[in-house]
Amino acid sequence: MKNIGEAVSIVRHLERPSREVEEKAEAEAEYEIHRKMTMFYLEEDPAVKIYSHIEWCKNLKDEVVLIAPDISFQHVRTNIPYRNVLACILGCTGWDDEKRKKWETLCLRIDNLVNIQEIIFGNTRYEVGKPKK
């Protein structure tokens, strides 16, 4: 049996991007993404710590162009970033009740910080103590 087939090739025509797309790409190139990391640790036990990351954009004139910077917290075992600090201890096993309570305390204290954005911008390490009355 003889195989009779046709060779078919498709050549796509590459179109030049629209002016709108080019302008958007040029505008995005004018911004730089900045990142900063801060370690939060428990006042009673500095070994209980969670890292936070903040990202923001600045233009070439060094002006902040993102109103609300993106803040995330790093899971204590997997290093996966989460927006919710309590998610940083989910799935952690092998802790006794005292250790788990310390981790939960740290997360709750971080979650209750009113000025977390300023804290992260201004510090690389931050001791989270008992709330002041």
C-alpha positions as CSV (number, residue, x, y, z in Angstrom):
1,M,0.0,0.0,0.0
2,K,1.3,3.4,-1.0
3,N,0.9,6.3,1.4
4,I,-0.2,9.3,-0.6
5,G,-0.5,12.4,1.5
6,E,-0.2,16.0,1.1
7,A,2.1,18.2,3.0
8,V,0.2,21.2,4.4
9,S,2.0,24.0,6.1
10,I,0.4,27.0,7.8
11,V,2.3,30.2,7.9
12,R,0.9,32.8,10.2
13,H,1.3,36.4,9.4
14,L,2.7,38.2,12.4
15,E,1.0,41.5,12.8
16,R,2.6,44.5,14.4
17,P,1.1,45.4,17.8
18,S,-1.4,48.2,17.9
19,R,-0.3,51.6,19.0
20,E,-2.4,51.1,22.1
21,V,-0.4,48.0,23.1
22,E,2.9,49.8,22.4
23,E,1.9,52.8,24.5
24,K,0.9,50.5,27.4
25,A,4.3,48.6,27.2
26,E,6.2,51.9,27.2
27,A,4.2,53.2,30.2
28,E,4.9,50.0,32.1
29,A,8.6,50.2,31.3
30,E,8.7,53.6,33.1
31,Y,8.0,51.9,36.5
32,E,10.2,49.9,38.8
33,I,8.9,47.3,41.3
34,H,10.4,47.6,44.7
35,R,10.4,44.9,47.3
36,K,11.1,44.8,51.0
37,M,11.1,42.1,53.6
38,T,10.5,42.4,57.3
39,M,10.7,39.7,60.0
40,F,8.1,39.8,62.7
41,Y,8.9,37.9,65.9
42,L,7.2,37.3,69.2
43,E,8.4,39.3,72.2
44,E,8.2,36.3,74.5
45,D,10.0,34.0,72.1
46,P,12.1,35.4,69.3
47,A,12.3,32.0,67.6
48,V,8.7,32.4,66.7
49,K,8.9,34.5,63.6
50,I,7.1,35.2,60.3
51,Y,8.5,37.1,57.3
52,S,6.4,39.6,55.5
53,H,7.0,41.0,52.0
54,I,5.8,44.3,50.6
55,E,5.9,45.3,46.9
56,W,5.2,48.7,45.5
57,C,5.9,50.6,42.2
58,K,7.8,53.8,41.7
59,N,8.1,55.8,38.5
60,L,11.3,57.1,37.1
61,K,10.8,60.4,39.1
62,D,11.0,58.2,42.3
63,E,7.3,58.8,43.1
64,V,5.2,56.0,44.5
65,V,2.5,55.2,42.0
66,L,0.7,52.3,43.8
67,I,-1.7,53.6,46.4
68,A,-1.9,50.3,48.4
69,P,1.3,48.3,48.4
70,D,0.9,44.5,48.1
71,I,1.7,42.9,51.5
72,S,2.1,39.1,51.9
73,F,3.3,36.8,54.6
74,Q,5.5,33.8,54.1
75,H,4.2,30.3,55.4
76,V,6.5,29.1,58.2
77,R,7.2,25.7,56.6
78,T,6.5,26.0,52.8
79,N,7.5,29.7,52.2
80,I,4.4,30.2,50.1
81,P,3.2,33.8,50.3
82,Y,-0.3,34.5,51.7
83,R,-2.1,37.8,52.2
84,N,-3.6,36.5,55.5
85,V,-1.1,36.1,58.2
86,L,-3.1,33.3,59.9
87,A,-2.7,31.2,56.7
88,C,1.1,31.1,57.5
89,I,0.6,28.5,60.1
90,L,-2.1,26.3,58.5
91,G,-1.2,22.7,58.1
92,C,1.7,22.8,60.5
93,T,1.9,19.7,62.7
94,G,4.2,18.5,65.4
95,W,3.7,21.5,67.7
96,D,2.6,21.0,71.3
97,D,-0.2,23.2,72.7
98,E,2.2,25.8,74.1
99,K,4.1,26.2,70.8
100,R,0.9,26.4,68.8
101,K,-0.4,29.1,71.1
102,K,2.8,31.1,70.6
103,W,2.4,30.9,66.8
104,E,-1.3,31.9,67.0
105,T,-0.5,34.7,69.3
106,L,2.1,36.1,66.9
107,C,-0.3,35.9,64.0
108,L,-3.1,37.6,65.9
109,R,-0.8,40.4,67.1
110,I,0.4,41.0,63.5
111,D,-3.1,40.9,62.2
112,N,-4.2,43.6,64.8
113,L,-1.4,46.0,63.9
114,V,-2.9,49.2,62.8
115,N,0.1,50.7,61.0
116,I,1.5,47.5,59.4
117,Q,2.5,49.2,56.2
118,E,4.6,51.8,58.0
119,I,6.1,49.1,60.2
120,I,7.2,47.1,57.2
121,F,8.6,50.1,55.3
122,G,10.6,51.3,58.3
123,N,11.9,48.0,59.8
124,T,13.7,44.9,58.7
125,R,13.0,43.3,62.1
126,Y,10.0,44.0,64.3
127,E,9.3,42.7,67.8
128,V,5.6,42.1,68.3
129,G,4.7,42.6,72.0
130,K,1.6,42.5,74.0
131,P,-0.9,45.2,73.0
132,K,-0.6,48.3,75.1
133,K,-3.7,49.3,77.1
